[in-house]
Amino acid sequence: MKSMINLVGVILILLGILIFVYQGITYTKHDTVAKIGNVEITAESQKNIYLPPIAGGIALVAGIVLVIVGQKRG
Protein backbone atom coordinates (compact mmCIF):
# COMPACT_ATOMS: atom_id res chain seq x y z
CA MET A 1 0.00 0.00 0.00
CA LYS A 2 2.87 2.33 0.84
CA SER A 3 4.43 1.97 -2.60
CA MET A 4 1.08 2.61 -4.33
CA ILE A 5 0.56 5.87 -2.41
CA ASN A 6 4.11 6.96 -3.23
CA LEU A 7 3.66 6.06 -6.91
CA VAL A 8 0.45 8.09 -7.20
CA GLY A 9 2.14 10.96 -5.38
CA VAL A 10 5.11 10.97 -7.75
CA ILE A 11 2.80 10.83 -10.78
CA LEU A 12 0.82 13.81 -9.46
CA ILE A 13 4.04 15.75 -8.83
CA LEU A 14 5.23 15.11 -12.40
CA LEU A 15 1.80 16.02 -13.79
CA GLY A 16 1.78 19.27 -11.82
CA ILE A 17 5.23 20.21 -13.12
CA LEU A 18 4.19 19.43 -16.70
CA ILE A 19 1.09 21.62 -16.36
CA PHE A 20 3.24 24.51 -15.12
CA VAL A 21 5.69 24.10 -17.99
CA TYR A 22 3.28 23.63 -20.92
CA GLN A 23 0.06 25.34 -19.66
CA GLY A 24 -1.94 23.80 -22.48
CA ILE A 25 -2.22 21.21 -25.20
CA THR A 26 -2.37 22.07 -28.92
CA TYR A 27 -3.61 19.65 -31.55
CA THR A 28 -4.55 19.82 -35.23
CA LYS A 29 -8.03 18.85 -36.39
CA HIS A 30 -8.72 17.83 -40.00
CA ASP A 31 -12.22 18.64 -41.28
CA THR A 32 -13.76 17.66 -44.62
CA VAL A 33 -15.11 20.84 -46.18
CA ALA A 34 -16.49 19.39 -49.40
CA LYS A 35 -16.59 16.06 -51.20
CA ILE A 36 -17.59 15.85 -54.85
CA GLY A 37 -17.12 12.43 -56.38
CA ASN A 38 -13.50 11.38 -55.84
CA VAL A 39 -12.37 14.92 -54.96
CA GLU A 40 -12.27 15.80 -51.29
CA ILE A 41 -11.39 19.22 -49.86
CA THR A 42 -10.13 19.29 -46.29
CA ALA A 43 -9.16 22.06 -43.91
CA GLU A 44 -6.79 21.98 -40.96
CA SER A 45 -7.51 23.93 -37.81
CA GLN A 46 -5.45 24.17 -34.66
CA LYS A 47 -7.28 23.65 -31.38
CA ASN A 48 -6.02 24.55 -27.90
CA ILE A 49 -6.90 23.05 -24.54
CA TYR A 50 -5.94 25.51 -21.81
CA LEU A 51 -4.71 24.04 -18.50
CA PRO A 52 -4.83 26.63 -15.71
CA PRO A 53 -1.75 26.92 -13.48
CA ILE A 54 -3.94 26.41 -10.40
CA ALA A 55 -4.59 22.84 -11.61
CA GLY A 56 -0.83 22.28 -11.72
CA GLY A 57 -0.47 23.69 -8.23
CA ILE A 58 -3.21 21.49 -6.85
CA ALA A 59 -1.70 18.38 -8.47
CA LEU A 60 1.76 19.30 -7.16
CA VAL A 61 0.58 19.88 -3.58
CA ALA A 62 -1.56 16.72 -3.59
CA GLY A 63 1.40 14.71 -4.85
CA ILE A 64 3.71 16.07 -2.15
CA VAL A 65 1.11 15.29 0.53
CA LEU A 66 0.71 11.72 -0.75
CA VAL A 67 4.46 11.12 -0.79
CA ILE A 68 4.76 12.42 2.80
CA VAL A 69 1.80 10.31 3.97
CA GLY A 70 3.25 7.26 2.20
CA GLN A 71 6.58 7.74 3.97
CA LYS A 72 4.94 8.08 7.42
CA ARG A 73 2.92 4.88 6.96
CA GLY A 74 6.06 2.83 6.34
PDB file with one MODEL, atoms N, CA, C and O in Angstrom:
MODEL        1
ATOM      1  N   MET A   1       0.833  -1.197   0.000  1.00  0.00           N
ATOM      2  CA  MET A   1       0.000   0.000   0.000  1.00  0.00           C
ATOM      3  C   MET A   1       0.871   1.250   0.000  1.00  0.00           C
ATOM      4  O   MET A   1       0.549   2.245  -0.649  1.00  0.00           O
ATOM      5  N   LYS A   2       1.985   1.186   0.742  1.00  0.00           N
ATOM      6  CA  LYS A   2       2.875   2.331   0.837  1.00  0.00           C
ATOM      7  C   LYS A   2       3.432   2.704  -0.532  1.00  0.00           C
ATOM      8  O   LYS A   2       3.489   3.880  -0.890  1.00  0.00           O
ATOM      9  N   SER A   3       3.845   1.685  -1.297  1.00  0.00           N
ATOM     10  CA  SER A   3       4.433   1.969  -2.597  1.00  0.00           C
ATOM     11  C   SER A   3       3.391   2.533  -3.567  1.00  0.00           C
ATOM     12  O   SER A   3       3.728   3.357  -4.417  1.00  0.00           O
ATOM     13  N   MET A   4       2.135   2.102  -3.453  1.00  0.00           N
ATOM     14  CA  MET A   4       1.079   2.609  -4.327  1.00  0.00           C
ATOM     15  C   MET A   4       0.811   4.086  -4.043  1.00  0.00           C
ATOM     16  O   MET A   4       0.639   4.871  -4.975  1.00  0.00           O
ATOM     17  N   ILE A   5       0.774   4.469  -2.777  1.00  0.00           N
ATOM     18  CA  ILE A   5       0.562   5.870  -2.414  1.00  0.00           C
ATOM     19  C   ILE A   5       1.726   6.710  -2.914  1.00  0.00           C
ATOM     20  O   ILE A   5       1.520   7.800  -3.447  1.00  0.00           O
ATOM     21  N   ASN A   6       2.943   6.216  -2.749  1.00  0.00           N
ATOM     22  CA  ASN A   6       4.110   6.958  -3.232  1.00  0.00           C
ATOM     23  C   ASN A   6       4.088   7.086  -4.752  1.00  0.00           C
ATOM     24  O   ASN A   6       4.421   8.145  -5.286  1.00  0.00           O
ATOM     25  N   LEU A   7       3.703   6.029  -5.451  1.00  0.00           N
ATOM     26  CA  LEU A   7       3.658   6.063  -6.906  1.00  0.00           C
ATOM     27  C   LEU A   7       2.649   7.096  -7.401  1.00  0.00           C
ATOM     28  O   LEU A   7       2.951   7.877  -8.303  1.00  0.00           O
ATOM     29  N   VAL A   8       1.464   7.103  -6.820  1.00  0.00           N
ATOM     30  CA  VAL A   8       0.447   8.086  -7.205  1.00  0.00           C
ATOM     31  C   VAL A   8       0.937   9.498  -6.880  1.00  0.00           C
ATOM     32  O   VAL A   8       0.708  10.427  -7.654  1.00  0.00           O
ATOM     33  N   GLY A   9       1.599   9.659  -5.757  1.00  0.00           N
ATOM     34  CA  GLY A   9       2.141  10.961  -5.384  1.00  0.00           C
ATOM     35  C   GLY A   9       3.177  11.459  -6.376  1.00  0.00           C
ATOM     36  O   GLY A   9       3.157  12.627  -6.763  1.00  0.00           O
ATOM     37  N   VAL A  10       4.076  10.586  -6.789  1.00  0.00           N
ATOM     38  CA  VAL A  10       5.112  10.974  -7.752  1.00  0.00           C
ATOM     39  C   VAL A  10       4.486  11.311  -9.098  1.00  0.00           C
ATOM     40  O   VAL A  10       4.911  12.259  -9.759  1.00  0.00           O
ATOM     41  N   ILE A  11       3.477  10.541  -9.512  1.00  0.00           N
ATOM     42  CA  ILE A  11       2.797  10.829 -10.780  1.00  0.00           C
ATOM     43  C   ILE A  11       2.111  12.188 -10.719  1.00  0.00           C
ATOM     44  O   ILE A  11       2.163  12.949 -11.686  1.00  0.00           O
ATOM     45  N   LEU A  12       1.470  12.502  -9.600  1.00  0.00           N
ATOM     46  CA  LEU A  12       0.821  13.812  -9.455  1.00  0.00           C
ATOM     47  C   LEU A  12       1.843  14.949  -9.452  1.00  0.00           C
ATOM     48  O   LEU A  12       1.584  16.016 -10.009  1.00  0.00           O
ATOM     49  N   ILE A  13       2.993  14.729  -8.832  1.00  0.00           N
ATOM     50  CA  ILE A  13       4.042  15.751  -8.828  1.00  0.00           C
ATOM     51  C   ILE A  13       4.525  16.013 -10.257  1.00  0.00           C
ATOM     52  O   ILE A  13       4.662  17.166 -10.666  1.00  0.00           O
ATOM     53  N   LEU A  14       4.782  14.948 -11.010  1.00  0.00           N
ATOM     54  CA  LEU A  14       5.227  15.113 -12.397  1.00  0.00           C
ATOM     55  C   LEU A  14       4.153  15.781 -13.257  1.00  0.00           C
ATOM     56  O   LEU A  14       4.466  16.627 -14.094  1.00  0.00           O
ATOM     57  N   LEU A  15       2.901  15.406 -13.056  1.00  0.00           N
ATOM     58  CA  LEU A  15       1.804  16.018 -13.792  1.00  0.00           C
ATOM     59  C   LEU A  15       1.694  17.506 -13.473  1.00  0.00           C
ATOM     60  O   LEU A  15       1.491  18.319 -14.375  1.00  0.00           O
ATOM     61  N   GLY A  16       1.826  17.865 -12.202  1.00  0.00           N
ATOM     62  CA  GLY A  16       1.783  19.271 -11.815  1.00  0.00           C
ATOM     63  C   GLY A  16       2.897  20.078 -12.450  1.00  0.00           C
ATOM     64  O   GLY A  16       2.669  21.198 -12.907  1.00  0.00           O
ATOM     65  N   ILE A  17       4.101  19.521 -12.484  1.00  0.00           N
ATOM     66  CA  ILE A  17       5.231  20.213 -13.116  1.00  0.00           C
ATOM     67  C   ILE A  17       4.984  20.379 -14.613  1.00  0.00           C
ATOM     68  O   ILE A  17       5.249  21.446 -15.166  1.00  0.00           O
ATOM     69  N   LEU A  18       4.477  19.334 -15.277  1.00  0.00           N
ATOM     70  CA  LEU A  18       4.189  19.435 -16.705  1.00  0.00           C
ATOM     71  C   LEU A  18       3.130  20.493 -17.009  1.00  0.00           C
ATOM     72  O   LEU A  18       3.231  21.202 -18.010  1.00  0.00           O
ATOM     73  N   ILE A  19       2.120  20.602 -16.153  1.00  0.00           N
ATOM     74  CA  ILE A  19       1.086  21.619 -16.357  1.00  0.00           C
ATOM     75  C   ILE A  19       1.689  23.012 -16.219  1.00  0.00           C
ATOM     76  O   ILE A  19       1.336  23.907 -16.986  1.00  0.00           O
ATOM     77  N   PHE A  20       2.588  23.216 -15.260  1.00  0.00           N
ATOM     78  CA  PHE A  20       3.243  24.510 -15.119  1.00  0.00           C
ATOM     79  C   PHE A  20       4.096  24.844 -16.340  1.00  0.00           C
ATOM     80  O   PHE A  20       4.121  25.991 -16.786  1.00  0.00           O
ATOM     81  N   VAL A  21       4.783  23.862 -16.871  1.00  0.00           N
ATOM     82  CA  VAL A  21       5.692  24.102 -17.992  1.00  0.00           C
ATOM     83  C   VAL A  21       4.924  24.363 -19.289  1.00  0.00           C
ATOM     84  O   VAL A  21       5.223  25.331 -19.988  1.00  0.00           O
ATOM     85  N   TYR A  22       3.947  23.528 -19.625  1.00  0.00           N
ATOM     86  CA  TYR A  22       3.275  23.632 -20.918  1.00  0.00           C
ATOM     87  C   TYR A  22       2.016  24.492 -20.903  1.00  0.00           C
ATOM     88  O   TYR A  22       1.727  25.137 -21.911  1.00  0.00           O
ATOM     89  N   GLN A  23       1.275  24.535 -19.846  1.00  0.00           N
ATOM     90  CA  GLN A  23       0.063  25.336 -19.659  1.00  0.00           C
ATOM     91  C   GLN A  23      -0.987  25.143 -20.742  1.00  0.00           C
ATOM     92  O   GLN A  23      -1.868  25.988 -20.897  1.00  0.00           O
ATOM     93  N   GLY A  24      -0.914  24.064 -21.484  1.00  0.00           N
ATOM     94  CA  GLY A  24      -1.939  23.796 -22.478  1.00  0.00           C
ATOM     95  C   GLY A  24      -1.498  22.743 -23.464  1.00  0.00           C
ATOM     96  O   GLY A  24      -0.318  22.404 -23.557  1.00  0.00           O
ATOM     97  N   ILE A  25      -2.469  22.233 -24.200  1.00  0.00           N
ATOM     98  CA  ILE A  25      -2.221  21.214 -25.204  1.00  0.00           C
ATOM     99  C   ILE A  25      -2.763  21.746 -26.530  1.00  0.00           C
ATOM    100  O   ILE A  25      -3.891  22.236 -26.590  1.00  0.00           O
ATOM    101  N   THR A  26      -1.959  21.649 -27.593  1.00  0.00           N
ATOM    102  CA  THR A  26      -2.375  22.070 -28.923  1.00  0.00           C
ATOM    103  C   THR A  26      -2.423  20.848 -29.832  1.00  0.00           C
ATOM    104  O   THR A  26      -1.507  20.026 -29.838  1.00  0.00           O
ATOM    105  N   TYR A  27      -3.497  20.744 -30.592  1.00  0.00           N
ATOM    106  CA  TYR A  27      -3.611  19.655 -31.547  1.00  0.00           C
ATOM    107  C   TYR A  27      -4.233  20.181 -32.842  1.00  0.00           C
ATOM    108  O   TYR A  27      -4.877  21.230 -32.855  1.00  0.00           O
ATOM    109  N   THR A  28      -4.029  19.436 -33.926  1.00  0.00           N
ATOM    110  CA  THR A  28      -4.551  19.818 -35.233  1.00  0.00           C
ATOM    111  C   THR A  28      -5.738  18.930 -35.579  1.00  0.00           C
ATOM    112  O   THR A  28      -5.680  17.708 -35.444  1.00  0.00           O
ATOM    113  N   LYS A  29      -6.806  19.565 -36.024  1.00  0.00           N
ATOM    114  CA  LYS A  29      -8.026  18.847 -36.392  1.00  0.00           C
ATOM    115  C   LYS A  29      -8.216  18.975 -37.909  1.00  0.00           C
ATOM    116  O   LYS A  29      -8.118  20.069 -38.466  1.00  0.00           O
ATOM    117  N   HIS A  30      -8.486  17.856 -38.561  1.00  0.00           N
ATOM    118  CA  HIS A  30      -8.723  17.829 -40.004  1.00  0.00           C
ATOM    119  C   HIS A  30     -10.224  17.693 -40.248  1.00  0.00           C
ATOM    120  O   HIS A  30     -10.850  16.739 -39.787  1.00  0.00           O
ATOM    121  N   ASP A  31     -10.795  18.654 -40.977  1.00  0.00           N
ATOM    122  CA  ASP A  31     -12.222  18.638 -41.285  1.00  0.00           C
ATOM    123  C   ASP A  31     -12.423  18.528 -42.795  1.00  0.00           C
ATOM    124  O   ASP A  31     -11.698  19.151 -43.570  1.00  0.00           O
ATOM    125  N   THR A  32     -13.396  17.743 -43.204  1.00  0.00           N
ATOM    126  CA  THR A  32     -13.756  17.663 -44.617  1.00  0.00           C
ATOM    127  C   THR A  32     -14.721  18.797 -44.927  1.00  0.00           C
ATOM    128  O   THR A  32     -15.816  18.870 -44.369  1.00  0.00           O
ATOM    129  N   VAL A  33     -14.296  19.681 -45.825  1.00  0.00           N
ATOM    130  CA  VAL A  33     -15.108  20.843 -46.181  1.00  0.00           C
ATOM    131  C   VAL A  33     -16.100  20.476 -47.279  1.00  0.00           C
ATOM    132  O   VAL A  33     -17.280  20.817 -47.203  1.00  0.00           O
ATOM    133  N   ALA A  34     -15.606  19.775 -48.303  1.00  0.00           N
ATOM    134  CA  ALA A  34     -16.489  19.390 -49.404  1.00  0.00           C
ATOM    135  C   ALA A  34     -16.000  18.082 -50.009  1.00  0.00           C
ATOM    136  O   ALA A  34     -14.805  17.784 -50.000  1.00  0.00           O
ATOM    137  N   LYS A  35     -16.938  17.311 -50.531  1.00  0.00           N
ATOM    138  CA  LYS A  35     -16.594  16.063 -51.200  1.00  0.00           C
ATOM    139  C   LYS A  35     -17.495  15.920 -52.427  1.00  0.00           C
ATOM    140  O   LYS A  35     -18.712  15.766 -52.321  1.00  0.00           O
ATOM    141  N   ILE A  36     -16.852  15.975 -53.592  1.00  0.00           N
ATOM    142  CA  ILE A  36     -17.590  15.855 -54.853  1.00  0.00           C
ATOM    143  C   ILE A  36     -16.964  14.702 -55.627  1.00  0.00           C
ATOM    144  O   ILE A  36     -15.858  14.832 -56.152  1.00  0.00           O
ATOM    145  N   GLY A  37     -17.649  13.603 -55.697  1.00  0.00           N
ATOM    146  CA  GLY A  37     -17.116  12.429 -56.381  1.00  0.00           C
ATOM    147  C   GLY A  37     -15.874  11.920 -55.665  1.00  0.00           C
ATOM    148  O   GLY A  37     -15.910  11.611 -54.474  1.00  0.00           O
ATOM    149  N   ASN A  38     -14.766  11.836 -56.413  1.00  0.00           N
ATOM    150  CA  ASN A  38     -13.503  11.382 -55.836  1.00  0.00           C
ATOM    151  C   ASN A  38     -12.673  12.526 -55.253  1.00  0.00           C
ATOM    152  O   ASN A  38     -11.632  12.284 -54.643  1.00  0.00           O
ATOM    153  N   VAL A  39     -13.118  13.753 -55.434  1.00  0.00           N
ATOM    154  CA  VAL A  39     -12.375  14.920 -54.965  1.00  0.00           C
ATOM    155  C   VAL A  39     -12.870  15.303 -53.573  1.00  0.00           C
ATOM    156  O   VAL A  39     -14.068  15.464 -53.340  1.00  0.00           O
ATOM    157  N   GLU A  40     -11.920  15.443 -52.665  1.00  0.00           N
ATOM    158  CA  GLU A  40     -12.267  15.801 -51.288  1.00  0.00           C
ATOM    159  C   GLU A  40     -11.433  17.008 -50.870  1.00  0.00           C
ATOM    160  O   GLU A  40     -10.214  17.013 -51.040  1.00  0.00           O
ATOM    161  N   ILE A  41     -12.081  18.015 -50.333  1.00  0.00           N
ATOM    162  CA  ILE A  41     -11.392  19.218 -49.864  1.00  0.00           C
ATOM    163  C   ILE A  41     -11.419  19.199 -48.341  1.00  0.00           C
ATOM    164  O   ILE A  41     -12.479  19.087 -47.724  1.00  0.00           O
ATOM    165  N   THR A  42     -10.230  19.311 -47.746  1.00  0.00           N
ATOM    166  CA  THR A  42     -10.131  19.294 -46.286  1.00  0.00           C
ATOM    167  C   THR A  42      -9.507  20.593 -45.799  1.00  0.00           C
ATOM    168  O   THR A  42      -8.834  21.301 -46.548  1.00  0.00           O
ATOM    169  N   ALA A  43      -9.741  20.884 -44.551  1.00  0.00           N
ATOM    170  CA  ALA A  43      -9.159  22.063 -43.910  1.00  0.00           C
ATOM    171  C   ALA A  43      -8.571  21.643 -42.576  1.00  0.00           C
ATOM    172  O   ALA A  43      -9.135  20.812 -41.865  1.00  0.00           O
ATOM    173  N   GLU A  44      -7.433  22.229 -42.250  1.00  0.00           N
ATOM    174  CA  GLU A  44      -6.793  21.980 -40.959  1.00  0.00           C
ATOM    175  C   GLU A  44      -7.047  23.164 -40.037  1.00  0.00           C
ATOM    176  O   GLU A  44      -6.962  24.320 -40.452  1.00  0.00           O
ATOM    177  N   SER A  45      -7.354  22.865 -38.800  1.00  0.00           N
ATOM    178  CA  SER A  45      -7.506  23.933 -37.808  1.00  0.00           C
ATOM    179  C   SER A  45      -6.818  23.505 -36.517  1.00  0.00           C
ATOM    180  O   SER A  45      -6.901  22.351 -36.098  1.00  0.00           O
ATOM    181  N   GLN A  46      -6.150  24.451 -35.909  1.00  0.00           N
ATOM    182  CA  GLN A  46      -5.449  24.173 -34.658  1.00  0.00           C
ATOM    183  C   GLN A  46      -6.385  24.459 -33.489  1.00  0.00           C
ATOM    184  O   GLN A  46      -7.032  25.505 -33.437  1.00  0.00           O
ATOM    185  N   LYS A  47      -6.445  23.533 -32.573  1.00  0.00           N
ATOM    186  CA  LYS A  47      -7.280  23.654 -31.379  1.00  0.00           C
ATOM    187  C   LYS A  47      -6.374  23.684 -30.149  1.00  0.00           C
ATOM    188  O   LYS A  47      -5.330  23.033 -30.120  1.00  0.00           O
ATOM    189  N   ASN A  48      -6.777  24.433 -29.152  1.00  0.00           N
ATOM    190  CA  ASN A  48      -6.017  24.547 -27.904  1.00  0.00           C
ATOM    191  C   ASN A  48      -6.871  24.132 -26.722  1.00  0.00           C
ATOM    192  O   ASN A  48      -8.048  24.483 -26.638  1.00  0.00           O
ATOM    193  N   ILE A  49      -6.273  23.384 -25.815  1.00  0.00           N
ATOM    194  CA  ILE A  49      -6.898  23.055 -24.535  1.00  0.00           C
ATOM    195  C   ILE A  49      -6.061  23.748 -23.473  1.00  0.00           C
ATOM    196  O   ILE A  49      -4.905  23.389 -23.251  1.00  0.00           O
ATOM    197  N   TYR A  50      -6.644  24.738 -22.819  1.00  0.00           N
ATOM    198  CA  TYR A  50      -5.938  25.510 -21.808  1.00  0.00           C
ATOM    199  C   TYR A  50      -5.970  24.787 -20.470  1.00  0.00           C
ATOM    200  O   TYR A  50      -7.034  24.368 -20.014  1.00  0.00           O
ATOM    201  N   LEU A  51      -4.804  24.638 -19.835  1.00  0.00           N
ATOM    202  CA  LEU A  51      -4.707  24.042 -18.504  1.00  0.00           C
ATOM    203  C   LEU A  51      -4.281  25.145 -17.523  1.00  0.00           C
ATOM    204  O   LEU A  51      -3.155  25.635 -17.598  1.00  0.00           O
ATOM    205  N   PRO A  52      -5.162  25.532 -16.617  1.00  0.00           N
ATOM    206  CA  PRO A  52      -4.828  26.629 -15.713  1.00  0.00           C
ATOM    207  C   PRO A  52      -3.713  26.243 -14.743  1.00  0.00           C
ATOM    208  O   PRO A  52      -3.640  25.096 -14.303  1.00  0.00           O
ATOM    209  N   PRO A  53      -2.845  27.200 -14.412  1.00  0.00           N
ATOM    210  CA  PRO A  53      -1.751  26.922 -13.479  1.00  0.00           C
ATOM    211  C   PRO A  53      -2.232  26.452 -12.107  1.00  0.00           C
ATOM    212  O   PRO A  53      -1.510  25.729 -11.420  1.00  0.00           O
ATOM    213  N   ILE A  54      -3.429  26.846 -11.700  1.00  0.00           N
ATOM    214  CA  ILE A  54      -3.944  26.409 -10.398  1.00  0.00           C
ATOM    215  C   ILE A  54      -4.126  24.891 -10.383  1.00  0.00           C
ATOM    216  O   ILE A  54      -3.958  24.260  -9.340  1.00  0.00           O
ATOM    217  N   ALA A  55      -4.469  24.300 -11.533  1.00  0.00           N
ATOM    218  CA  ALA A  55      -4.595  22.844 -11.607  1.00  0.00           C
ATOM    219  C   ALA A  55      -3.231  22.185 -11.399  1.00  0.00           C
ATOM    220  O   ALA A  55      -3.135  21.142 -10.753  1.00  0.00           O
ATOM    221  N   GLY A  56      -2.183  22.792 -11.946  1.00  0.00           N
ATOM    222  CA  GLY A  56      -0.828  22.279 -11.722  1.00  0.00           C
ATOM    223  C   GLY A  56      -0.421  22.397 -10.270  1.00  0.00           C
ATOM    224  O   GLY A  56       0.223  21.501  -9.724  1.00  0.00           O
ATOM    225  N   GLY A  57      -0.796  23.506  -9.641  1.00  0.00           N
ATOM    226  CA  GLY A  57      -0.473  23.694  -8.225  1.00  0.00           C
ATOM    227  C   GLY A  57      -1.190  22.695  -7.342  1.00  0.00           C
ATOM    228  O   GLY A  57      -0.605  22.155  -6.402  1.00  0.00           O
ATOM    229  N   ILE A  58      -2.443  22.451  -7.638  1.00  0.00           N
ATOM    230  CA  ILE A  58      -3.213  21.486  -6.852  1.00  0.00           C
ATOM    231  C   ILE A  58      -2.629  20.081  -7.007  1.00  0.00           C
ATOM    232  O   ILE A  58      -2.490  19.353  -6.024  1.00  0.00           O
ATOM    233  N   ALA A  59      -2.287  19.701  -8.242  1.00  0.00           N
ATOM    234  CA  ALA A  59      -1.696  18.381  -8.471  1.00  0.00           C
ATOM    235  C   ALA A  59      -0.352  18.263  -7.758  1.00  0.00           C
ATOM    236  O   ALA A  59      -0.050  17.221  -7.175  1.00  0.00           O
ATOM    237  N   LEU A  60       0.447  19.310  -7.799  1.00  0.00           N
ATOM    238  CA  LEU A  60       1.762  19.304  -7.159  1.00  0.00           C
ATOM    239  C   LEU A  60       1.634  19.158  -5.640  1.00  0.00           C
ATOM    240  O   LEU A  60       2.323  18.337  -5.034  1.00  0.00           O
ATOM    241  N   VAL A  61       0.764  19.943  -5.035  1.00  0.00           N
ATOM    242  CA  VAL A  61       0.580  19.881  -3.580  1.00  0.00           C
ATOM    243  C   VAL A  61       0.003  18.524  -3.164  1.00  0.00           C
ATOM    244  O   VAL A  61       0.438  17.944  -2.169  1.00  0.00           O
ATOM    245  N   ALA A  62      -0.972  18.020  -3.922  1.00  0.00           N
ATOM    246  CA  ALA A  62      -1.556  16.720  -3.595  1.00  0.00           C
ATOM    247  C   ALA A  62      -0.508  15.615  -3.703  1.00  0.00           C
ATOM    248  O   ALA A  62      -0.483  14.698  -2.882  1.00  0.00           O
ATOM    249  N   GLY A  63       0.344  15.699  -4.702  1.00  0.00           N
ATOM    250  CA  GLY A  63       1.400  14.708  -4.852  1.00  0.00           C
ATOM    251  C   GLY A  63       2.392  14.740  -3.706  1.00  0.00           C
ATOM    252  O   GLY A  63       2.804  13.692  -3.209  1.00  0.00           O
ATOM    253  N   ILE A  64       2.779  15.934  -3.282  1.00  0.00           N
ATOM    254  CA  ILE A  64       3.710  16.067  -2.148  1.00  0.00           C
ATOM    255  C   ILE A  64       3.086  15.497  -0.879  1.00  0.00           C
ATOM    256  O   ILE A  64       3.747  14.794  -0.115  1.00  0.00           O
ATOM    257  N   VAL A  65       1.801  15.806  -0.660  1.00  0.00           N
ATOM    258  CA  VAL A  65       1.110  15.285   0.526  1.00  0.00           C
ATOM    259  C   VAL A  65       1.059  13.766   0.490  1.00  0.00           C
ATOM    260  O   VAL A  65       1.291  13.124   1.514  1.00  0.00           O
ATOM    261  N   LEU A  66       0.761  13.174  -0.666  1.00  0.00           N
ATOM    262  CA  LEU A  66       0.708  11.720  -0.750  1.00  0.00           C
ATOM    263  C   LEU A  66       2.069  11.070  -0.517  1.00  0.00           C
ATOM    264  O   LEU A  66       2.155  10.018   0.117  1.00  0.00           O
ATOM    265  N   VAL A  67       3.118  11.683  -1.020  1.00  0.00           N
ATOM    266  CA  VAL A  67       4.457  11.120  -0.785  1.00  0.00           C
ATOM    267  C   VAL A  67       4.802  11.189   0.700  1.00  0.00           C
ATOM    268  O   VAL A  67       5.369  10.238   1.238  1.00  0.00           O
ATOM    269  N   ILE A  68       4.478  12.276   1.366  1.00  0.00           N
ATOM    270  CA  ILE A  68       4.762  12.421   2.800  1.00  0.00           C
ATOM    271  C   ILE A  68       3.932  11.405   3.596  1.00  0.00           C
ATOM    272  O   ILE A  68       4.456  10.753   4.500  1.00  0.00           O
ATOM    273  N   VAL A  69       2.654  11.268   3.268  1.00  0.00           N
ATOM    274  CA  VAL A  69       1.800  10.306   3.969  1.00  0.00           C
ATOM    275  C   VAL A  69       2.295   8.887   3.727  1.00  0.00           C
ATOM    276  O   VAL A  69       2.287   8.065   4.643  1.00  0.00           O
ATOM    277  N   GLY A  70       2.725   8.592   2.508  1.00  0.00           N
ATOM    278  CA  GLY A  70       3.252   7.264   2.203  1.00  0.00           C
ATOM    279  C   GLY A  70       4.512   6.959   2.972  1.00  0.00           C
ATOM    280  O   GLY A  70       4.727   5.812   3.362  1.00  0.00           O
ATOM    281  N   GLN A  71       5.349   7.945   3.204  1.00  0.00           N
ATOM    282  CA  GLN A  71       6.580   7.736   3.968  1.00  0.00           C
ATOM    283  C   GLN A  71       6.282   7.515   5.450  1.00  0.00           C
ATOM    284  O   GLN A  71       6.956   6.717   6.102  1.00  0.00           O
ATOM    285  N   LYS A  72       5.279   8.213   5.991  1.00  0.00           N
ATOM    286  CA  LYS A  72       4.944   8.076   7.417  1.00  0.00           C
ATOM    287  C   LYS A  72       4.293   6.726   7.715  1.00  0.00           C
ATOM    288  O   LYS A  72       4.435   6.200   8.819  1.00  0.00           O
ATOM    289  N   ARG A  73       3.588   6.167   6.746  1.00  0.00           N
ATOM    290  CA  ARG A  73       2.920   4.879   6.962  1.00  0.00           C
ATOM    291  C   ARG A  73       3.916   3.725   7.010  1.00  0.00           C
ATOM    292  O   ARG A  73       3.634   2.673   7.583  1.00  0.00           O
ATOM    293  N   GLY A  74       5.079   3.932   6.404  1.00  0.00           N
ATOM    294  CA  GLY A  74       6.056   2.830   6.339  1.00  0.00           C
ATOM    295  C   GLY A  74       6.803   2.698   7.579  1.00  0.00           C
ATOM    296  O   GLY A  74       7.662   1.824   7.692  1.00  0.00           O
TER     297      GLY A  74
ENDMDL
END
